[in-house]
């Protein structure tokens, strides 16, 4: 239920025209931004809402049940705080969005209309469109453990317990040459066996791709050349001489968990579960004797 003050309620009932929209954006790292479609900056709740020309939102609709209510926010990249590179790099992915209806003549009179999270962001030139998903979309995501042969955790997370900062699981290097947008030859990983970093994570430490992390598809050694291939292209271009760090990967099998990481006790799969052959078996009885 929306909490509306009596004063704001009376103004709304009187057909006031001093209304605008404000958006409060909270990234996953806790950084907050405020934007408004009003002509001037506004401030309430301890946050400055910057006037951003072209900020508009689609119609807000509420539906009964657990269907996800979505809307879109459209704007030009006119704010110095809202950088195109950050949007592309996924800094704002799943950021919390609060949408307020505000009386700009007295910003203390405002009401929270919608809370959601930032979904898909599309760019076109100097403008962008951001999808705001209702909180019900979390109810459509799978929760809990999966009954399967392989582990359902990511190597190095709290349930796995492997310390990927150990020297045996962490490598650093530089890019010697670029083969294509996903594959590059590196220096600094010669002491590691081939495939050691396959399914691992590479994080760039400088250059245009600074801070970006991408999953490794394969780690190969051909002669004296060591190459890394990524599952998808880096959002910002890689450069020769760029440095990176890379962590060991896991194929989520019980064998790798024991042999590679000595972590079989924390394996989060079911390696001894019966397979399809067991499921399709049935009891057989011998021919009764007379």
Number of C-alpha atoms within 10 A of each C-alpha: 5 8 10 13 12 10 10 18 14 12 15 14 9 9 9 11 11 13 20 17 20 26 23 19 21 19 18 13 9 10 9 15 17 23 23 27 21 21 12 12 15 21 16 14 7 6 13 16 21 21 19 20 17 15 22 17 19 11 9 12 9 11 8 7 7 12 14 17 18 21 16 18 17 17 19 18 19 15 14 7 11 13 12 16 13 12 16 15 17 14 15 21 17 17 21 21 22 18 22 18 18 23 20 22 12 14 15 15 19 22 17 16 14 20 16 22 23 22 18 15 18 13 15 8 8 10 15 17 18 18 19 26 23 21 17 15 15 12 11 10 7 8 8 6 11 13 13 15 17 16 23 19 16 17 23 16 11 10 13 19 13 18 15 18 13 10 9 14 19 19 21 17 18 20 19 19 17 16 12 10 14 17 20 20 18 23 16 16 21 14 7 17 12 16 18 19 26 22 22 24 18 23 18 22 18 15 16 16 20 17 14 18 18 20 20 24 20 19 22 18 16 8 6 7 13 20 22 23 20 21 13 13 15 17 16 14 11 23 17 14 15 19 21 23 16 25 26 24 25 21 15 19 18 23 15 16 22 14 10 16 17 12 16 16 10 16 22 23 19 16 15 9 11 11 10 8 7 9 8 7 8 7 4 6 6 5 6 5 4 3
